[in-house]
């Protein structure tokens, strides 16, 4: 920081300097989202880092600079996006590179508020800001003690996949603002809406695999090019081992990264269906990235082989916020896109008690997470031999899911649909497809 003096500037020593002038003046995230603060003034904030991406190198004004994006939360579980540039991004690069399940408090002094597309965020202001992680200060120690006791820790988020956050906490979103539905009510919905439900993951459907390859620059889906054909067309020209076609970048790219795309077969006490979950949300459940679970880009493993961290989530009960879309209503698609997940056991238990849901028993099978018609099914599926007690589900027909980006936009098309489909649905049960399980060395 540079202080310039004019001819009329006067300077004198301060004998009674206010002790609080050098202290932190922390602001609430809710006040930021509600627009109560003047963006012309720099502010101090403290927040727990709940998600962080890797440092990106961007071209800004024909110069390369680094950028780091992360999401913070305060003691009321209100989230705020934070973007650091240049040296400030470098200062947290080790945190982003070695992201682990830890509770890290982040302090930004003299931060600059920014409003983009109606959403507030904060970042550094040129070289005037000061960043600190876990400083030993009374204000920060008090902040840490007042954080929600929900075991939320730092998680890694791939670049360009941080979602826009608002001033509504996750708890309020699930318990107050969004209607609750059972799976039976979801299947019978006649209007497009968002809702929340509690369900148990019974198995992972691998019909379309459990991941796809995405461009490292734009995070869109990429397709492999035929390298043998390229070498025939351009003899003598050097090529990398594999190139990929990116429709977004409109280029052949070499740098790609695996991204999650998983279809969960889920159930509650009165119904069963399928939930579609994409990269960021899947990382919250699996606690690893898709890249960590694949051997390498050059040796893509069999998509029918589920790594243990994925298969181990089968039998667990979570809260899901999902979208009932027109494809579910018009074409009777039984695949619903998930937009949020709550995995904290205390919130799941509270939701169960408030909503009157019964907790689904764990899957008990020699191969946990994989159910075939010959294997034992949890007791809640079949309480007796009476078919009237079995859960209803929509009729499964041949369908294909198309997706074109990491946000999980998909369309569902059916080969057959008729007016009797819902009537026939109650007479059928979903047959779960057996898949191969990753081998474990003794």
The 8 nearest C-alpha neighbors of each residue, nearest first, counted from 0:
[[1, 127, 2, 126, 125, 128, 3, 124],
 [0, 2, 3, 127, 4, 126, 125, 5],
 [3, 1, 4, 0, 5, 8, 127, 10],
 [2, 4, 1, 5, 8, 0, 6, 7],
 [5, 3, 8, 2, 6, 7, 9, 10],
 [4, 6, 8, 7, 3, 9, 2, 10],
 [5, 7, 8, 4, 9, 3, 10, 2],
 [6, 8, 5, 9, 4, 10, 3, 11],
 [9, 7, 5, 6, 4, 10, 3, 11],
 [8, 10, 7, 11, 6, 4, 5, 12],
 [11, 9, 8, 12, 13, 4, 7, 5],
 [10, 12, 13, 9, 14, 8, 15, 16],
 [13, 11, 14, 10, 15, 16, 9, 17],
 [14, 12, 15, 16, 11, 17, 10, 18],
 [13, 15, 16, 12, 11, 17, 18, 10],
 [16, 14, 13, 17, 18, 12, 20, 19],
 [15, 17, 13, 14, 18, 20, 19, 12],
 [18, 16, 19, 20, 15, 21, 13, 14],
 [17, 19, 20, 16, 21, 22, 15, 23],
 [20, 18, 22, 21, 17, 23, 16, 24],
 [21, 19, 17, 22, 18, 16, 23, 24],
 [20, 22, 19, 18, 23, 17, 24, 16],
 [23, 21, 19, 20, 24, 18, 138, 25],
 [24, 22, 25, 43, 21, 108, 138, 19],
 [23, 25, 43, 22, 26, 42, 44, 108],
 [24, 26, 43, 44, 23, 45, 27, 42],
 [27, 25, 44, 43, 28, 24, 42, 30],
 [26, 28, 29, 30, 31, 25, 73, 44],
 [27, 29, 31, 30, 77, 32, 26, 79],
 [30, 28, 32, 31, 27, 166, 33, 77],
 [29, 31, 33, 35, 27, 28, 32, 34],
 [32, 30, 28, 34, 29, 33, 36, 35],
 [33, 31, 29, 34, 30, 119, 166, 28],
 [32, 34, 30, 31, 35, 29, 166, 36],
 [35, 33, 31, 32, 36, 30, 37, 119],
 [34, 36, 30, 33, 31, 37, 32, 29],
 [37, 35, 34, 31, 38, 30, 40, 33],
 [36, 38, 39, 40, 35, 34, 112, 41],
 [39, 37, 112, 40, 36, 111, 113, 41],
 [40, 38, 37, 41, 111, 112, 36, 42],
 [39, 41, 38, 37, 42, 111, 36, 112],
 [40, 42, 109, 110, 111, 39, 43, 38],
 [43, 41, 109, 110, 40, 108, 44, 111],
 [44, 42, 108, 25, 109, 107, 24, 110],
 [45, 43, 25, 107, 26, 106, 42, 108],
 [46, 44, 106, 105, 107, 25, 104, 43],
 [47, 45, 73, 71, 72, 105, 104, 48],
 [46, 48, 104, 71, 72, 103, 105, 49],
 [49, 47, 71, 103, 50, 153, 70, 104],
 [50, 48, 153, 152, 71, 70, 154, 47],
 [51, 49, 154, 70, 153, 69, 155, 48],
 [50, 52, 69, 155, 156, 95, 68, 154],
 [53, 51, 156, 157, 158, 68, 155, 95],
 [52, 54, 95, 55, 96, 158, 67, 157],
 [53, 55, 67, 66, 92, 65, 52, 88],
 [56, 54, 66, 65, 57, 53, 67, 158],
 [57, 55, 65, 64, 63, 66, 54, 58],
 [58, 56, 64, 63, 65, 59, 55, 66],
 [57, 59, 63, 62, 61, 64, 60, 56],
 [60, 58, 62, 61, 63, 57, 64, 56],
 [59, 61, 62, 58, 63, 64, 57, 65],
 [62, 60, 59, 58, 63, 57, 64, 56],
 [63, 61, 59, 58, 60, 64, 57, 56],
 [62, 64, 58, 57, 59, 56, 61, 65],
 [65, 63, 57, 85, 56, 58, 62, 59],
 [64, 66, 56, 85, 55, 84, 57, 88],
 [67, 65, 84, 55, 88, 54, 83, 85],
 [66, 68, 54, 88, 83, 82, 55, 52],
 [69, 67, 82, 52, 81, 51, 83, 66],
 [68, 70, 51, 81, 50, 80, 52, 82],
 [69, 71, 80, 50, 79, 49, 81, 48],
 [72, 70, 48, 46, 79, 47, 78, 49],
 [71, 73, 78, 46, 77, 47, 76, 79],
 [72, 74, 46, 76, 75, 77, 47, 28],
 [73, 75, 146, 76, 145, 147, 72, 142],
 [76, 74, 73, 77, 147, 168, 146, 72],
 [77, 75, 73, 72, 74, 168, 78, 147],
 [78, 76, 168, 72, 75, 166, 73, 28],
 [79, 77, 72, 71, 164, 76, 165, 70],
 [80, 78, 71, 70, 120, 72, 164, 81],
 [79, 81, 70, 120, 69, 71, 121, 82],
 [80, 82, 121, 69, 122, 120, 68, 70],
 [83, 81, 68, 122, 67, 121, 69, 84],
 [82, 84, 88, 67, 122, 87, 66, 123],
 [85, 83, 66, 88, 87, 65, 86, 67],
 [86, 84, 65, 87, 88, 64, 66, 89],
 [85, 87, 89, 88, 90, 84, 65, 83],
 [86, 88, 90, 89, 85, 84, 83, 91],
 [89, 87, 83, 84, 67, 86, 90, 85],
 [90, 88, 92, 86, 87, 91, 85, 65],
 [89, 91, 87, 88, 92, 86, 93, 130],
 [90, 92, 94, 89, 88, 93, 95, 87],
 [93, 91, 89, 95, 94, 90, 96, 88],
 [94, 92, 96, 95, 91, 97, 90, 89],
 [95, 93, 91, 97, 92, 96, 98, 51],
 [96, 94, 92, 98, 53, 93, 97, 51],
 [97, 95, 93, 94, 98, 92, 53, 54],
 [96, 98, 94, 95, 93, 99, 92, 155],
 [99, 97, 95, 94, 96, 155, 154, 153],
 [100, 98, 101, 97, 153, 154, 155, 152],
 [99, 101, 153, 152, 154, 98, 102, 151],
 [102, 100, 152, 153, 99, 103, 98, 154],
 [101, 103, 152, 153, 104, 47, 100, 48],
 [104, 102, 47, 48, 101, 133, 105, 132],
 [103, 105, 47, 133, 46, 132, 48, 102],
 [104, 106, 132, 46, 45, 131, 47, 133],
 [107, 105, 45, 131, 130, 44, 132, 108],
 [108, 106, 130, 44, 43, 129, 110, 45],
 [109, 107, 43, 129, 128, 110, 130, 42],
 [110, 108, 41, 42, 128, 43, 107, 111],
 [111, 109, 123, 42, 41, 108, 122, 107],
 [110, 112, 41, 122, 124, 121, 123, 113],
 [113, 111, 121, 38, 120, 110, 122, 114],
 [114, 112, 120, 119, 121, 115, 111, 38],
 [113, 115, 119, 118, 117, 120, 116, 112],
 [116, 114, 118, 117, 113, 119, 120, 112],
 [117, 115, 118, 114, 119, 163, 113, 120],
 [116, 118, 115, 114, 119, 32, 113, 165],
 [119, 117, 115, 114, 116, 120, 165, 32],
 [120, 118, 114, 113, 32, 115, 117, 31],
 [121, 119, 80, 113, 81, 112, 79, 114],
 [120, 122, 112, 81, 111, 113, 110, 82],
 [123, 121, 82, 83, 111, 81, 110, 124],
 [122, 124, 110, 128, 83, 111, 125, 84],
 [125, 123, 111, 128, 127, 110, 126, 122],
 [124, 126, 127, 123, 128, 84, 85, 111],
 [127, 125, 128, 124, 0, 123, 129, 86],
 [128, 126, 125, 124, 0, 109, 129, 123],
 [129, 127, 109, 123, 108, 124, 126, 110],
 [128, 130, 108, 107, 109, 131, 127, 123],
 [131, 129, 107, 106, 108, 128, 132, 87],
 [132, 130, 106, 105, 134, 133, 107, 129],
 [131, 133, 105, 134, 104, 106, 103, 130],
 [132, 134, 104, 103, 105, 135, 131, 139],
 [135, 133, 136, 132, 131, 139, 106, 104],
 [134, 136, 133, 137, 140, 139, 138, 132],
 [135, 137, 139, 138, 134, 140, 133, 141],
 [138, 136, 140, 139, 141, 135, 142, 134],
 [139, 137, 141, 136, 140, 142, 23, 135],
 [140, 138, 142, 136, 141, 137, 143, 134],
 [139, 141, 137, 143, 142, 138, 136, 144],
 [140, 142, 138, 144, 139, 143, 137, 145],
 [143, 141, 139, 145, 140, 144, 138, 146],
 [142, 144, 140, 146, 145, 141, 139, 104],
 [143, 145, 141, 142, 146, 140, 147, 139],
 [146, 144, 142, 143, 74, 141, 147, 148],
 [145, 147, 74, 143, 144, 148, 142, 73],
 [148, 146, 149, 74, 145, 76, 75, 150],
 [147, 149, 150, 146, 151, 145, 144, 345],
 [150, 148, 151, 147, 343, 345, 346, 344],
 [149, 151, 148, 152, 343, 147, 102, 101],
 [152, 150, 149, 49, 153, 102, 148, 343],
 [153, 151, 101, 100, 102, 49, 150, 154],
 [152, 154, 49, 100, 101, 50, 48, 102],
 [155, 153, 50, 49, 100, 152, 98, 51],
 [154, 156, 51, 50, 52, 98, 157, 153],
 [157, 155, 52, 51, 50, 158, 279, 154],
 [156, 158, 52, 160, 159, 155, 53, 279],
 [159, 157, 52, 160, 53, 156, 161, 55],
 [160, 158, 161, 157, 218, 217, 52, 216],
 [161, 159, 158, 157, 162, 156, 279, 405],
 [162, 160, 159, 163, 156, 158, 69, 68],
 [161, 163, 160, 164, 159, 80, 70, 279],
 [164, 162, 161, 165, 118, 80, 79, 119],
 [165, 163, 78, 162, 79, 80, 166, 118],
 [166, 164, 167, 78, 32, 163, 118, 79],
 [165, 167, 77, 29, 32, 168, 78, 164],
 [168, 166, 165, 77, 172, 171, 169, 78],
 [169, 167, 77, 171, 170, 76, 172, 166],
 [168, 170, 172, 171, 173, 167, 76, 77],
 [169, 171, 173, 172, 168, 174, 346, 175],
 [172, 170, 175, 174, 168, 173, 169, 176],
 [171, 173, 176, 169, 170, 174, 175, 177],
 [174, 172, 170, 171, 177, 175, 169, 195],
 [173, 175, 171, 172, 170, 176, 177, 350],
 [176, 174, 171, 172, 173, 177, 170, 178],
 [175, 177, 172, 171, 174, 173, 178, 167],
 [176, 178, 194, 173, 172, 175, 195, 179],
 [179, 177, 194, 195, 180, 176, 193, 175],
 [180, 178, 195, 194, 196, 177, 181, 354],
 [179, 181, 196, 184, 195, 185, 194, 182],
 [180, 182, 184, 183, 196, 185, 179, 267],
 [183, 181, 185, 270, 184, 186, 271, 180],
 [182, 184, 270, 186, 181, 185, 269, 187],
 [185, 183, 187, 181, 182, 186, 180, 188],
 [184, 186, 182, 188, 183, 187, 180, 181],
 [187, 185, 183, 184, 188, 182, 393, 392],
 [186, 188, 184, 185, 183, 189, 328, 182],
 [189, 187, 185, 186, 190, 184, 328, 323],
 [188, 190, 328, 187, 191, 329, 186, 185],
 [191, 189, 188, 192, 328, 323, 325, 324],
 [190, 192, 324, 323, 325, 189, 193, 322],
 [193, 191, 323, 322, 190, 194, 324, 321],
 [192, 194, 322, 321, 323, 320, 177, 195],
 [193, 195, 178, 177, 320, 179, 321, 180],
 [196, 194, 320, 179, 319, 180, 178, 321],
 [195, 197, 319, 180, 179, 318, 181, 198],
 [196, 198, 318, 317, 319, 316, 267, 195],
 [199, 197, 267, 266, 316, 317, 265, 196],
 [198, 200, 316, 265, 266, 315, 314, 201],
 [201, 199, 265, 313, 314, 315, 202, 264],
 [200, 202, 265, 313, 264, 314, 199, 368],
 [201, 203, 368, 264, 313, 369, 200, 263],
 [204, 202, 263, 262, 264, 205, 261, 368],
 [203, 205, 262, 206, 263, 202, 264, 432],
 [206, 204, 208, 207, 303, 209, 203, 302],
 [205, 207, 208, 204, 303, 432, 209, 262],
 [206, 208, 205, 209, 204, 400, 302, 261],
 [209, 207, 205, 302, 206, 210, 303, 261],
 [208, 210, 261, 260, 205, 302, 259, 207],
 [211, 209, 259, 260, 258, 208, 257, 261],
 [212, 210, 258, 257, 213, 259, 260, 220],
 [211, 213, 257, 256, 221, 220, 258, 255],
 [214, 212, 220, 219, 218, 221, 256, 255],
 [213, 215, 218, 255, 219, 216, 217, 221],
 [214, 216, 255, 218, 254, 256, 217, 213],
 [215, 217, 214, 218, 254, 255, 248, 219],
 [216, 218, 219, 214, 215, 159, 247, 248],
 [219, 217, 214, 213, 215, 216, 405, 220],
 [220, 218, 404, 213, 214, 217, 405, 403],
 [219, 221, 213, 403, 404, 212, 214, 218],
 [222, 220, 245, 213, 244, 212, 243, 214],
 [221, 223, 244, 243, 224, 220, 245, 212],
 [224, 222, 243, 242, 244, 225, 221, 241],
 [223, 225, 243, 242, 226, 244, 222, 241],
 [224, 226, 228, 227, 229, 223, 242, 241],
 [225, 227, 229, 228, 224, 230, 241, 242],
 [228, 226, 230, 229, 225, 231, 232, 224],
 [227, 229, 231, 226, 225, 230, 232, 224],
 [230, 228, 226, 232, 231, 227, 233, 225],
 [229, 231, 233, 227, 234, 228, 232, 226],
 [232, 230, 228, 229, 233, 234, 227, 226],
 [231, 233, 229, 230, 234, 228, 227, 236],
 [234, 232, 230, 231, 236, 229, 235, 228],
 [235, 233, 230, 236, 231, 232, 229, 237],
 [234, 236, 237, 233, 230, 231, 238, 232],
 [235, 237, 234, 233, 238, 230, 229, 232],
 [238, 236, 235, 239, 230, 234, 233, 240],
 [237, 239, 236, 240, 230, 241, 226, 242],
 [240, 238, 241, 242, 237, 253, 226, 252],
 [239, 241, 238, 242, 297, 226, 253, 237],
 [242, 240, 239, 226, 253, 243, 224, 223],
 [243, 241, 253, 252, 224, 251, 223, 239],
 [242, 244, 223, 252, 222, 251, 224, 221],
 [243, 245, 251, 222, 221, 250, 223, 252],
 [246, 244, 221, 247, 248, 249, 250, 251],
 [245, 247, 249, 248, 244, 221, 250, 219],
 [246, 248, 249, 245, 219, 217, 250, 220],
 [247, 249, 250, 245, 246, 217, 216, 251],
 [250, 248, 246, 247, 245, 251, 244, 252],
 [249, 251, 248, 245, 252, 244, 246, 247],
 [250, 252, 244, 243, 242, 245, 253, 249],
 [253, 251, 243, 242, 254, 250, 244, 245],
 [252, 254, 242, 243, 255, 241, 251, 239],
 [253, 255, 215, 252, 214, 256, 216, 243],
 [256, 254, 214, 215, 213, 253, 212, 257],
 [255, 257, 213, 212, 215, 290, 214, 258],
 [258, 256, 212, 290, 289, 211, 213, 210],
 [259, 257, 210, 278, 289, 211, 212, 213],
 [260, 258, 278, 210, 277, 289, 209, 261],
 [261, 259, 277, 210, 209, 276, 278, 258],
 [262, 260, 209, 276, 275, 259, 263, 277],
 [261, 263, 275, 204, 274, 203, 276, 273],
 [264, 262, 203, 274, 273, 265, 202, 200],
 [263, 265, 273, 202, 201, 200, 272, 203],
 [264, 266, 200, 199, 201, 272, 271, 273],
 [267, 265, 271, 198, 199, 270, 272, 268],
 [266, 268, 198, 270, 269, 199, 271, 359],
 [269, 267, 270, 379, 357, 266, 359, 390],
 [268, 270, 390, 267, 183, 391, 182, 271],
 [271, 269, 390, 183, 182, 391, 267, 266],
 [270, 272, 266, 265, 392, 182, 267, 390],
 [271, 273, 265, 333, 264, 266, 392, 274],
 [274, 272, 264, 334, 263, 265, 333, 335],
 [273, 275, 335, 263, 334, 262, 336, 337],
 [276, 274, 262, 336, 335, 261, 337, 334],
 [277, 275, 261, 337, 260, 281, 336, 262],
 [278, 276, 260, 259, 407, 281, 280, 279],
 [277, 279, 259, 281, 258, 280, 260, 282],
 [280, 278, 282, 281, 277, 156, 283, 160],
 [281, 279, 283, 282, 278, 277, 276, 284],
 [280, 282, 278, 284, 283, 279, 277, 285],
 [283, 281, 286, 285, 279, 280, 284, 287],
 [284, 282, 280, 281, 286, 285, 279, 154],
 [283, 285, 281, 282, 286, 280, 342, 312],
 [284, 286, 282, 287, 283, 308, 309, 281],
 [287, 285, 282, 283, 284, 288, 154, 281],
 [288, 286, 285, 282, 291, 289, 292, 283],
 [289, 287, 291, 290, 282, 292, 286, 258],
 [288, 290, 292, 291, 258, 257, 259, 293],
 [291, 289, 288, 257, 293, 292, 256, 258],
 [290, 292, 288, 289, 293, 287, 294, 295],
 [293, 291, 289, 290, 294, 306, 288, 287],
 [294, 292, 290, 295, 291, 289, 300, 299],
 [293, 295, 292, 298, 299, 300, 296, 291],
 [296, 294, 298, 297, 293, 299, 290, 300],
 [295, 297, 298, 299, 294, 256, 293, 255],
 [298, 296, 295, 299, 241, 240, 294, 300],
 [299, 297, 295, 296, 300, 294, 293, 301],
 [300, 298, 296, 297, 295, 301, 293, 294],
 [299, 301, 298, 302, 293, 294, 304, 295],
 [300, 302, 303, 304, 299, 208, 305, 435],
 [303, 301, 208, 304, 209, 300, 205, 305],
 [302, 304, 301, 205, 434, 435, 208, 305],
 [305, 303, 435, 436, 302, 301, 437, 306],
 [304, 306, 436, 437, 310, 303, 309, 307],
 [307, 305, 437, 309, 308, 310, 304, 292],
 [306, 308, 310, 309, 311, 305, 437, 436],
 [309, 307, 311, 306, 310, 285, 312, 287],
 [310, 308, 307, 311, 306, 312, 285, 305],
 [311, 309, 307, 368, 312, 313, 308, 305],
 [310, 312, 308, 309, 313, 307, 368, 367],
 [313, 311, 310, 315, 309, 314, 308, 200],
 [314, 312, 368, 200, 201, 311, 315, 202],
 [313, 315, 362, 361, 200, 201, 199, 312],
 [316, 314, 199, 313, 312, 200, 317, 361],
 [315, 317, 199, 198, 200, 314, 197, 359],
 [318, 316, 342, 197, 341, 198, 347, 319],
 [317, 319, 197, 341, 340, 196, 347, 198],
 [320, 318, 340, 196, 195, 339, 321, 197],
 [319, 321, 195, 339, 338, 194, 337, 340],
 [322, 320, 337, 338, 336, 193, 194, 319],
 [321, 323, 193, 336, 324, 192, 335, 337],
 [322, 324, 191, 192, 193, 327, 335, 321],
 [325, 323, 191, 326, 327, 322, 328, 192],
 [324, 326, 328, 327, 329, 191, 323, 330],
 [327, 325, 330, 329, 324, 328, 332, 411],
 [328, 326, 332, 331, 325, 324, 330, 329],
 [327, 329, 325, 331, 326, 330, 189, 324],
 [328, 330, 326, 331, 325, 327, 332, 189],
 [331, 329, 326, 332, 327, 328, 416, 413],
 [332, 330, 327, 328, 329, 333, 326, 393],
 [331, 333, 327, 330, 334, 326, 411, 328],
 [332, 334, 272, 273, 331, 327, 393, 335],
 [335, 333, 273, 274, 332, 275, 336, 272],
 [336, 334, 274, 275, 322, 273, 337, 333],
 [337, 335, 275, 321, 322, 274, 276, 338],
 [336, 338, 321, 276, 320, 339, 275, 274],
 [337, 339, 321, 320, 336, 340, 322, 319],
 [340, 338, 320, 319, 337, 280, 341, 321],
 [339, 341, 319, 318, 320, 342, 280, 317],
 [342, 340, 318, 343, 317, 319, 339, 347],
 [341, 343, 317, 344, 340, 318, 347, 284],
 [344, 342, 346, 345, 341, 347, 149, 150],
 [343, 345, 347, 346, 348, 342, 317, 341],
 [346, 344, 348, 347, 343, 349, 149, 350],
 [345, 347, 349, 348, 344, 343, 350, 341],
 [346, 348, 344, 350, 345, 349, 351, 318],
 [349, 347, 351, 345, 346, 350, 344, 352],
 [348, 350, 346, 352, 351, 347, 345, 353],
 [351, 349, 347, 353, 348, 352, 354, 346],
 [352, 350, 356, 348, 354, 349, 353, 355],
 [351, 353, 349, 355, 350, 354, 348, 356],
 [354, 352, 350, 351, 355, 349, 356, 348],
 [353, 355, 351, 356, 352, 350, 179, 349],
 [354, 356, 352, 353, 351, 357, 350, 358],
 [357, 355, 351, 354, 358, 352, 197, 268],
 [356, 358, 359, 355, 351, 268, 267, 352],
 [359, 357, 360, 356, 351, 316, 267, 268],
 [358, 360, 357, 199, 361, 267, 268, 316],
 [361, 359, 358, 362, 377, 379, 314, 378],
 [360, 362, 314, 363, 359, 315, 377, 199],
 [361, 363, 314, 377, 364, 360, 367, 201],
 [364, 362, 361, 367, 365, 377, 375, 376],
 [363, 365, 367, 366, 362, 375, 374, 370],
 [364, 366, 367, 363, 374, 369, 368, 375],
 [367, 365, 364, 369, 368, 370, 436, 363],
 [368, 366, 364, 369, 365, 362, 363, 313],
 [367, 369, 313, 202, 310, 366, 201, 370],
 [370, 368, 202, 367, 366, 433, 371, 434],
 [371, 369, 374, 431, 433, 368, 372, 202],
 [370, 372, 374, 373, 433, 431, 432, 369],
 [371, 373, 374, 370, 430, 431, 375, 376],
 [374, 372, 371, 375, 370, 376, 433, 431],
 [375, 373, 371, 372, 370, 376, 364, 365],
 [374, 376, 364, 377, 373, 363, 370, 372],
 [377, 375, 378, 374, 380, 370, 362, 363],
 [378, 376, 379, 380, 362, 375, 360, 363],
 [377, 379, 380, 381, 382, 376, 360, 375],
 [378, 380, 377, 381, 382, 268, 359, 360],
 [381, 379, 378, 377, 389, 382, 390, 376],
 [380, 382, 383, 378, 389, 379, 388, 384],
 [381, 383, 379, 378, 380, 388, 384, 389],
 [384, 382, 385, 381, 388, 386, 389, 378],
 [383, 385, 386, 381, 382, 388, 387, 389],
 [384, 386, 383, 387, 388, 389, 382, 381],
 [385, 387, 388, 389, 384, 383, 381, 426],
 [388, 386, 385, 389, 390, 384, 391, 425],
 [389, 387, 386, 385, 390, 382, 381, 383],
 [388, 390, 386, 381, 387, 380, 391, 382],
 [391, 389, 270, 269, 388, 380, 392, 271],
 [390, 392, 425, 270, 389, 424, 269, 271],
 [393, 391, 424, 271, 425, 270, 394, 272],
 [392, 394, 424, 395, 421, 333, 186, 425],
 [395, 393, 424, 396, 420, 392, 427, 423],
 [394, 396, 393, 397, 429, 333, 424, 332],
 [395, 397, 398, 394, 413, 415, 414, 416],
 [398, 396, 413, 414, 395, 399, 415, 412],
 [399, 397, 413, 412, 396, 411, 400, 414],
 [398, 400, 411, 412, 401, 397, 413, 410],
 [399, 401, 411, 410, 409, 402, 398, 412],
 [402, 400, 409, 410, 399, 411, 403, 408],
 [403, 401, 409, 408, 404, 407, 400, 410],
 [404, 402, 220, 219, 408, 401, 409, 405],
 [403, 405, 219, 406, 220, 407, 402, 408],
 [404, 406, 407, 219, 218, 278, 277, 403],
 [407, 405, 404, 408, 277, 160, 278, 403],
 [406, 408, 405, 277, 409, 404, 402, 276],
 [409, 407, 402, 406, 404, 403, 410, 405],
 [408, 410, 402, 401, 407, 400, 411, 403],
 [411, 409, 401, 400, 412, 402, 408, 326],
 [410, 412, 400, 399, 326, 398, 409, 413],
 [413, 411, 398, 399, 410, 414, 400, 330],
 [414, 412, 398, 415, 397, 411, 416, 396],
 [413, 415, 397, 398, 412, 416, 396, 399],
 [414, 416, 413, 417, 396, 397, 412, 398],
 [417, 415, 330, 413, 420, 414, 418, 331],
 [418, 416, 419, 420, 415, 421, 330, 331],
 [417, 419, 420, 416, 421, 422, 423, 331],
 [418, 420, 422, 417, 421, 423, 416, 424],
 [419, 421, 423, 422, 418, 417, 424, 394],
 [422, 420, 424, 423, 419, 393, 394, 425],
 [423, 421, 419, 420, 424, 425, 426, 418],
 [424, 422, 420, 421, 426, 425, 419, 394],
 [423, 425, 394, 393, 421, 426, 422, 427],
 [424, 426, 391, 423, 427, 392, 422, 393],
 [427, 425, 424, 423, 428, 391, 422, 392],
 [428, 426, 424, 425, 394, 429, 423, 392],
 [429, 427, 430, 392, 426, 391, 425, 390],
 [430, 428, 431, 427, 395, 392, 394, 271],
 [431, 429, 428, 432, 372, 371, 370, 427],
 [430, 432, 371, 429, 370, 433, 372, 204],
 [431, 433, 434, 430, 371, 204, 370, 205],
 [434, 432, 371, 369, 431, 370, 435, 204],
 [433, 435, 303, 432, 436, 304, 369, 205],
 [434, 436, 304, 303, 437, 305, 433, 369],
 [437, 435, 304, 305, 438, 434, 306, 307],
 [436, 438, 306, 304, 305, 307, 439, 435],
 [439, 437, 436, 440, 306, 307, 435, 304],
 [440, 438, 441, 437, 307, 436, 306, 305],
 [439, 441, 438, 437, 307, 436, 306, 308],
 [440, 439, 438, 437, 307, 436, 306, 366]]
